[in-house]
Amino acid sequence: MMRPVLVFVAFILVLALSPPVSAGNHKLTTEALAAAIDDATDYLGRQALPDGKFVYRINTDPHIKLDKNSYNMLRHAGTMYALAQAWQRSPDDAVRAMLIKNGAYLRSQMGNLKGRDNLTVVWSEDDSDEAKLGGAGLALVALTSLERIAPQSSEPETLEGLARFILFMQKEDGSFYSKYHDDGTGYDVSWNSLYYPGEAALGLVMMYEYDKNRLWLTHAQKALVYLAESRKGKQFVPADHWALIATGHLIAHLEPEEDADIRALLVEHALQISNFIISNEMPEHEEGSLLAGSLGRSLGEITPTATRLEGLIAVRDLIKVDDPALAEKVDAAIEQGILFLLRSQVGEGTYEGGFPRAIRRITDSRTLPKNFNRRATEIRIDYVQHALSALIGYEKMAEAEKGF
């Protein structure tokens, strides 16, 4: 049985009742962090459907009618990744059973390209001819994660087919096409995704960790080298958290002497993105503001903060070695960001453990994105996924630093 939901009523109250635990400059409690992780895991468990899907999106405001939208398989796979991290942290039979169903549903949405039985794709929608690079990347992330929990859940040929599709989408210079249409039109050159290359690289590294075929590692490295070289020297770079996560995974497999130049380039890229986040995406707020610690736009959005935290945490050890001064700033940003996430989590009721789109509606006269207030109370599975991964990553980081 999944653990009973732990009540997380108010983080400040927990701090008052529990002794603080320090990880560097971090002062959080094990109880508060564990409760938030458990509650988020339990929330996703309550959204699991018998067919292996999730309740994709809800709104905590009953007066808001949800727009119809298709089920997003990339976010399904990403949610599996976060749940697998939760299981690895604390093995649970109910989470394992849920992930097996989630994996079966993911595989039911996969197939082969026409005339290419060795290339496996995740179809964007049922009966669609569109296959996305990010779909294959995150499917590999999800399914190789599941293999560690429930071995032989997927056929090796299926996983290899996903990896080979990623190689099929990669250009000679290491960059990628983002979409492929199996109706005869082929590669889609009209649009490129920011995040798909990092997702694909992470999928390839995790595939290497699964079957030890260095072909996947070579192409993951090629992808990350392209990103690093294409952004080198630029003042403004995207907060590419998937590239940071993939970098953290890949560098662990590089040979210290043989791959020294590659490591230096990838670390420089990680430092570049991290420094940009610290220098440009930490809005200043008044002391005691609900928005304190949020990253990205100064609107109190939760997922932009969570994804940036995932990325910073993934490369934090690299930063600590290569740029200790930046590491201090990163540690402070991570601490404040985690506190922001804890303040953002729904603390009680039907949606306990979930994370909405924003910490609150905005009522002042600033210009807001379309439908911001209407969607501020929305909870989508990927909002919870990213927050859960960030919280688990922080807990592991703190344990490694000082030992909770």
Rosetta blueprint (number, residue, H / E / L):
1 M L
2 M L
3 R L
4 P L
5 V L
6 L L
7 V L
8 F L
9 V L
10 A L
11 F H
12 I H
13 L H
14 V H
15 L H
16 A H
17 L H
18 S L
19 P L
20 P L
21 V E
22 S E
23 A E
24 G L
25 N L
26 H E
27 K E
28 L E
29 T L
30 T H
31 E H
32 A H
33 L H
34 A H
35 A H
36 A H
37 I H
38 D H
39 D H
40 A H
41 T H
42 D H
43 Y H
44 L H
45 G H
46 R H
47 Q L
48 A E
49 L L
50 P L
51 D L
52 G L
53 K L
54 F E
55 V L
56 Y L
57 R E
58 I E
59 N E
60 T L
61 D L
62 P L
63 H L
64 I L
65 K L
66 L L
67 D L
68 K L
69 N L
70 S L
71 Y L
72 N L
73 M H
74 L H
75 R H
76 H H
77 A H
78 G H
79 T H
80 M H
81 Y H
82 A H
83 L H
84 A H
85 Q H
86 A H
87 W H
88 Q H
89 R H
90 S L
91 P L
92 D L
93 D H
94 A H
95 V H
96 R H
97 A H
98 M H
99 L H
100 I H
101 K H
102 N H
103 G H
104 A H
105 Y H
106 L H
107 R H
108 S H
109 Q L
110 M E
111 G E
112 N E
113 L E
114 K L
115 G L
116 R E
117 D E
118 N E
119 L E
120 T E
121 V E
122 V E
123 W E
124 S L
125 E L
126 D L
127 D L
128 S L
129 D L
130 E E
131 A E
132 K E
133 L H
134 G H
135 G H
136 A H
137 G H
138 L H
139 A H
140 L H
141 V H
142 A H
143 L H
144 T H
145 S H
146 L H
147 E H
148 R H
149 I H
150 A L
151 P L
152 Q L
153 S L
154 S L
155 E L
156 P H
157 E H
158 T H
159 L H
160 E H
161 G H
162 L H
163 A H
164 R H
165 F H
166 I H
167 L H
168 F H
169 M H
170 Q E
171 K L
172 E L
173 D L
174 G L
175 S L
176 F E
177 Y L
178 S L
179 K E
180 Y E
181 H E
182 D L
183 D L
184 G L
185 T L
186 G E
187 Y E
188 D E
189 V L
190 S L
191 W L
192 N L
193 S L
194 L L
195 Y L
196 Y H
197 P H
198 G H
199 E H
200 A H
201 A H
202 L H
203 G H
204 L H
205 V H
206 M H
207 M H
208 Y H
209 E H
210 Y H
211 D H
212 K L
213 N L
214 R H
215 L H
216 W H
217 L H
218 T H
219 H H
220 A H
221 Q H
222 K H
223 A H
224 L H
225 V H
226 Y H
227 L H
228 A H
229 E H
230 S H
231 R H
232 K L
233 G L
234 K L
235 Q L
236 F L
237 V L
238 P L
239 A L
240 D L
241 H H
242 W H
243 A H
244 L H
245 I H
246 A H
247 T H
248 G H
249 H H
250 L H
251 I H
252 A L
253 H L
254 L L
255 E L
256 P L
257 E L
258 E L
259 D L
260 A H
261 D H
262 I H
263 R H
264 A H
265 L H
266 L H
267 V H
268 E H
269 H H
270 A H
271 L H
272 Q H
273 I H
274 S H
275 N H
276 F H
277 I H
278 I H
279 S H
280 N H
281 E L
282 M L
283 P L
284 E L
285 H L
286 E L
287 E L
288 G L
289 S L
290 L L
291 L L
292 A L
293 G L
294 S L
295 L L
296 G L
297 R L
298 S L
299 L L
300 G L
301 E E
302 I H
303 T H
304 P H
305 T H
306 A H
307 T H
308 R H
309 L H
310 E H
311 G H
312 L H
313 I H
314 A H
315 V H
316 R H
317 D H
318 L H
319 I H
320 K H
321 V H
322 D H
323 D L
324 P H
325 A H
326 L H
327 A H
328 E H
329 K H
330 V H
331 D H
332 A H
333 A H
334 I H
335 E H
336 Q H
337 G H
338 I H
339 L H
340 F H
341 L H
342 L H
343 R H
344 S H
345 Q L
346 V L
347 G L
348 E L
349 G L
350 T L
351 Y L
352 E L
353 G L
354 G L
355 F L
356 P L
357 R L
358 A E
359 I L
360 R L
361 R L
362 I L
363 T L
364 D L
365 S L
366 R L
367 T L
368 L L
369 P L
370 K L
371 N L
372 F H
373 N H
374 R H
375 R H
376 A L
377 T L
378 E E
379 I E
380 R E
381 I H
382 D H
383 Y H
384 V H
385 Q H
386 H H
387 A H
388 L H
389 S H
390 A H
391 L H
392 I H
393 G H
394 Y H
395 E H
396 K H
397 M H
398 A H
399 E H
400 A H
401 E H
402 K L
403 G L
404 F L
